[in-house]
Structure formats: structure tokens, C-alpha cells
Amino acid sequence: MLKSPLSPSSNELVISILDLVLSDGKPLDRAYSQHFSGLKLEPTEQGRITFVVGDILRRLNLYCFLSDVKPEEMARLGTRLLNVWHLFNELPLPKMQYSLQIDPKVLATRIEEAKAQPVLWDGCPDWLNEMGQKQMGDAWAAERAALNKPAKRFLRTNILKCTREELANALRKEGVQTVNVDGVDTALEVTSDSALFRTEAFKKGWFEQQDAGSQLVALALDAKPGMRVVDACAGAGGKTLSISAQMQGKGRLLAMDVEQWKLDNLKQRARRGGAHNVETRIIASSKTIKRLKLTADRVLLDVPCSGLGVLKRNPDAKWRDTPERLPVLVELQKHILQSYSRMVKVGGMLVYATCSIMPEENRDQVDAFLAENKHFKFIEDETISPAETGFDGFYLAKLERIAE
């Protein structure tokens, strides 16, 4: 939480970033990149800006209600919304060149009205609340509330280079305070406001920033040294690097994706982390998958999904076209699961994973796959609950191939 208001220039940046996301439909990470590139911001000030933007987006409908500002009016009326955000969080009003005020009595009345509407108070759009209630029933209210909280900062210890205790000690000497995360042996939670990526520990490849729930997904693969492992939807490779560490850098780890730039980023991260058994391969066509039929001891399918488990970290998904995209994503998940599962050899294991907590993308997909593929056997599954853990939300299911 901020202890003091932002500077006038930082407030203007907040409004510009919000407008780019809400009016132009720009993904939040790209909006940050567009506005921060070329600016000489101190890491702490950049962190303060992203905190305010993220907090507003996590409960956008609430702040819009309190300020009487529509999302598409951000460029024109954003200063009023930002003033309301400061007052709501009991901070002094920021100094801005053009400042639109709100009557404190009106604000107090609106806050009481909002408190009587739990869905609004939790910053949840109606479409998401309807989906959550339909798919998760009584469990949804707690998850809805958990998803409007700021995301914690977690690190994954790179056990190729150090132990968790060695990492914590090294970071402490550089002013970064951490605590161990129960149940995730590789994870540390950062409890201080620190510039992580300027530390020597980061430069030496001793850690990656990765949510503890994401670490659990990678650990579920139970990859051993000497195995042949495929991370088939690797992206920029957070889970790939975790798997390499499990394998002690021994064996073959193939990281695949349909986008080359992500694999290029992964190569850089792998070099810094000493993950020398990582090989990248672009998925150019279905032939790429066919050539690997029945070859892998382990396959991780971290499939494209709605991201409804990671809204703390990516809150703009609430206010974009997620409901319209979801049916397309569900069909894509089915295709990937059916096609990419061919790479698992008999006796090998497939882990299907998403960063969603909705059964439609998770257990429903697994059950449908198993009904059509009797050569796979269900082992176990787990939904990593934001409400229960404080982590981001994920799902994973372990399946064993028992025949060709």
C-alpha cells in the first residue's frame, strides 16, 4: 500500500495507462511497456505506479461507481477517479494540474451503498460473477474476494545454483526481505519493497520471479534427471526453467511454442539460470508434434486459457473481451490436449494445466478427454485456490498413458 500520494507526473502516467487499456483495449503489460520505455523512472516509483494502476483495475467498477466516471471517460475524467481512489484509501489528495473533485459527503454515501453490494465491492463484473456462481457454487464468493487483492511477490529458487536458504541470505545482504513459503520448497515471498532485478543474486541467476502456485504446477510434473521431457506450451519459460532444475540439468528438456519471440526470451533466461539442457523448438505445424509421437517421459500442457485464476496479477482481463473469447479458448484447449498428448510414451505422464479456476476449462476438459482416450488413466488433479493459499489460481491434472 502507498504511504504517500504519487507525484503529478506519475499520476498523469496512471491515467494514461488506464486510458490505453480501457479505451484502446491494449493489454496491461503492453501498456506498461509503451509508457515506461524511454522514461528514467526509479524502480520504486515505477512499482508505485503499477500498484495504483493494478489496484484500480482490480476494482474498476467500484471506483467508477464511487467517482461517477465511466471506463471510457478515463482520459477526460480520470483525475476525479484518481482523487476518489486516494480518498478511499485514506491518502492525501495528489497534486495535479487539472483536478476534478468530488463532494466527500457524496463519496461517503456511495461507499455505504457499495458495501451493500458484495459483487460491486469485490470489483467483479456481472458476467464473471454469473460464471463463477454457475461453475463454482458456494465456493465462488471467497474466490471472488481473493481475486481483488494485490498479488504477492514470490521467487523461485534456482536450485541449479543455490539453496533457498542461501538465496534468502544473499538477498537479505542486499536489503531484500523474504520469508519461506510453506508447502512450496523452492518458493520465497518477498516482504520488502525492493528492486529485485538490480540484485547480484538475480544477475547470477539465483532466482526467477514466479508465483508459488505456478511453481506447484511445474513440480507436479515430477521430472527426473535423464528423462525426456516436453513443455509443449512453454511461453517465456517460467515452468520450463523450474523443470530443468528438477532434472538437475540432466536429460533432454524440449520447450515448444507457436511464437518464436517467447522462445528467444526463454533462451536468454535459460543461459542466465544455467539451464543447459533446455532446447527450444517452434511449433510450425502439426508435423512438429507428430514427429515426437510416443517419445516423452513427461509432457506439460500449460494450455492457453481465460486467465481467470490470475486476475490479481492481470486484472485487465476482467474488462476485456474474455467472455467472448472463452468458447474459442475451450475449443483450443480440447485440440491441444487431444493432439499434443500423442507425445507421451506408454508409462509416461501428462500434466494438463491452466491458470484458471473454472471447471469448464479444467476438470470438464479432462473428463471429456478421458472419455474419448481409454489409453490414458487419471491419476489425480488439484485446483490451487487463491482464497485458500494466497497464491494465484491454477489447475493441474496428472494423466498416465497406459497403452498406445
Salt bridges, closest charged atoms under 4 A:
GLU45 OE1 - ARG48 NE 3.02
ASP55 OD1 - ARG58 NH2 3.98
GLU73 OE2 - ARG76 NH2 3.22
GLU112 OE2 - LYS115 NZ 3.57
ASP122 OD2 - ARG144 NE 2.90
GLU200 OE2 - LYS203 NZ 3.67
GLU208 OE1 - ARG269 NH2 2.88
GLU208 OE2 - ARG272 NH2 2.48
ASP211 OD1 - ARG313 NH2 3.15
ASP222 OD1 - LYS224 NZ 3.01
GLU259 OE2 - LYS262 NZ 3.03
GLU279 OE1 - ARG252 NE 3.03
GLU279 OE2 - ARG281 NH2 3.16
ASP297 OD1 - LYS345 NZ 2.68
ASP302 OD2 - LYS239 NZ 2.84
ASP321 OD1 - ARG325 NE 3.17
GLU331 OE2 - LYS334 NZ 3.56
ASP367 OD1 - ARG363 NE 2.85
GLU380 OE2 - LYS398 NZ 3.00
ASP381 OD2 - ARG363 NH1 3.14
ASP392 OD2 - ARG313 NE 2.68
GLU400 OE1 - LYS377 NZ 3.51
